[in-house]
Amino acid sequence: MRSTGLLDLLKIERRSDQLPEVRRVEIPEETPGKPSPPQDTPEEPTITIEPPEEIVEISPSPQEEEKQPGAQEQERKYRRSNLYFVEVEENGDIQMRKTSRSVYFIDSPLTETMKSLIDGMLPEEIAKGYLSLIPENTRLLSIVIKEDTAFMNFNENFKYNPFGQEGYIAQLKQIVFTATEFPTVKRVQFLIEGQTITYLSPEGIDISKPLSRDSF
């Protein structure tokens, strides 16, 4: 554990509107007319140019501004989701720790729950000593559920864990344990940039097939 730097992680706390410029257009005063021509010279027709109409932009009222967000808020749903982080004990053992959170979603509670997990711990979870060993800058690209398997597609960063074998296993367990809290999910198939890969780490952690809690 010391060689990977995982224990040192415990000592580190992870982790205008400028309004458009309004320019006043000054309409020049009408230029005094020319002197009247001689009587025997016909006068040129006088052309009157009306000043342009003023264009006024009407800002939406506060009620109108709040209308659309309010509609979106009504579409959002809520659930209590269980997320899994880890805690490193004094002897170096890594233990899974479950925490409950409020998750708001529109279409997919599983997607929003997994994104919440990837975002990391809340202050109160950090205070309990919880950690996330999911690599930084990991992004969840998509989730597709077929039968009882969730096909989760991650970006390249998911492949690189600085804490070695134990870190790789922990990141997989965090994902699998959190996903299988949903009754429709029993297993997780990991994809990287849409592709199935055989091994996640140089140590040979096989992720070519779906993983369940019993896989660990």
Summary of the structure (lengths in Angstrom):
residues: 216
radius of gyration: 31.9
end to end distance: 18.7
largest distance: 115.3
contacts: 488
relative contact order: 0.14
helix: 27%
strand: 22%
